[in-house]
Amino acid sequence: APVDPAAAPPSPTSGIQEVLERYKAALQNRSLDALKRLWPNLGGTQESAIRYEFQNAIRIEVEIVGPQIAVNGNNATVTFTRRYQLQTVDGQRLRTDTRTTMTLLRSGTTWTIDQMRFEAVR
């Protein structure tokens, strides 16, 4: 009998790509709630810095460039360049390219962000 493709479990990378899209959307929509749904243990100074940035921006544009996904069981690592453009409430435009390492954890079929590391692109 033919295998029903709809019954096949989704590939891990498609779930991770969805997290990347939702991460990008949360930043562009300046939604801390959406970001915390993806990244449940976001807190402390990192959360404060993001909240401050969201409050002081009228527009954020994000591009995720060249994501490399490595899956190991229920863990995954994604490395990419995050191209981040921000327009502040007082009209300044800031652009940063950051080498980003995102680690994810899978529970059932759901991936969430465990932690993120950022390094300036030289």
PLY file of the C-alpha trace (Angstrom):
ply
format ascii 1.0
element vertex 122
property float x
property float y
property float z
element edge 121
property int vertex1
property int vertex2
end_header
0.00 0.00 0.00
1.30 3.50 -0.74
2.48 5.46 2.29
0.38 8.51 3.07
2.87 11.42 3.05
0.57 13.38 5.38
1.06 10.68 8.03
4.86 10.94 7.94
6.32 12.90 10.84
7.49 16.35 9.79
11.21 16.55 9.13
13.07 18.13 12.04
14.48 20.83 9.79
11.03 22.01 8.70
10.08 22.55 12.36
13.33 24.43 12.94
12.81 26.59 9.84
9.38 27.45 11.24
11.03 28.58 14.51
13.42 30.79 12.48
10.47 32.35 10.62
8.56 32.92 13.86
11.69 34.36 15.54
12.09 36.80 12.64
8.37 37.74 12.79
8.51 38.28 16.58
11.44 40.69 16.17
9.85 42.53 13.24
6.52 42.81 15.10
8.41 43.87 18.25
6.45 41.24 20.18
8.13 40.13 23.38
5.19 37.74 24.03
5.70 35.97 20.69
9.45 35.83 21.33
8.95 34.29 24.78
6.64 31.61 23.34
9.52 30.56 21.07
12.21 31.12 23.70
10.62 30.18 27.06
13.72 30.73 29.18
14.43 34.22 27.83
14.87 36.43 30.87
17.12 38.69 32.89
19.34 41.21 31.16
18.76 39.68 27.73
14.98 40.14 28.03
15.42 43.68 29.41
17.69 44.64 26.50
15.20 43.29 23.94
12.28 45.04 25.67
14.20 48.34 25.64
15.06 47.89 21.96
11.44 47.10 21.04
10.19 50.18 22.96
12.68 52.48 21.22
12.17 51.19 17.68
9.48 52.18 15.24
10.64 49.60 12.73
12.78 46.48 12.82
13.72 44.45 9.77
15.42 41.09 10.09
17.02 38.85 7.51
18.32 35.39 8.39
21.17 34.65 6.01
22.65 31.22 5.27
21.18 29.14 8.12
23.09 25.90 8.77
20.99 23.40 10.74
22.50 20.48 12.66
20.08 18.12 14.41
21.17 15.64 17.07
18.15 13.81 18.51
16.07 16.32 20.47
18.73 19.03 20.22
19.60 21.23 17.30
22.01 24.03 16.55
21.46 26.64 13.88
24.18 29.07 12.85
23.37 32.03 10.63
24.08 35.68 10.02
21.34 37.88 11.45
21.04 41.08 9.43
19.20 43.45 11.73
18.00 46.92 10.75
16.32 49.13 13.26
14.79 52.57 12.99
14.54 54.34 16.34
11.70 56.60 17.47
14.04 59.61 17.01
14.80 58.65 13.41
18.20 56.96 13.73
18.85 53.95 11.55
21.05 51.21 12.94
22.20 48.14 11.08
24.11 45.22 12.50
25.16 41.91 11.05
25.62 39.34 13.79
26.95 35.79 13.60
24.25 33.96 15.53
24.23 30.52 17.12
20.77 29.33 18.21
20.38 26.12 20.19
16.97 24.47 20.19
15.27 21.71 22.16
12.51 19.46 20.88
9.64 18.29 23.03
7.35 15.95 21.08
7.17 17.63 17.68
7.68 21.18 19.00
11.02 22.98 18.83
11.80 25.90 21.13
14.86 28.11 21.47
17.05 27.13 24.40
19.69 29.82 24.05
21.27 32.23 21.61
24.79 33.54 21.22
25.73 36.55 19.14
29.12 37.60 17.78
29.82 40.69 15.73
30.64 39.96 12.11
34.08 41.45 11.38
0 1
1 2
2 3
3 4
4 5
5 6
6 7
7 8
8 9
9 10
10 11
11 12
12 13
13 14
14 15
15 16
16 17
17 18
18 19
19 20
20 21
21 22
22 23
23 24
24 25
25 26
26 27
27 28
28 29
29 30
30 31
31 32
32 33
33 34
34 35
35 36
36 37
37 38
38 39
39 40
40 41
41 42
42 43
43 44
44 45
45 46
46 47
47 48
48 49
49 50
50 51
51 52
52 53
53 54
54 55
55 56
56 57
57 58
58 59
59 60
60 61
61 62
62 63
63 64
64 65
65 66
66 67
67 68
68 69
69 70
70 71
71 72
72 73
73 74
74 75
75 76
76 77
77 78
78 79
79 80
80 81
81 82
82 83
83 84
84 85
85 86
86 87
87 88
88 89
89 90
90 91
91 92
92 93
93 94
94 95
95 96
96 97
97 98
98 99
99 100
100 101
101 102
102 103
103 104
104 105
105 106
106 107
107 108
108 109
109 110
110 111
111 112
112 113
113 114
114 115
115 116
116 117
117 118
118 119
119 120
120 121
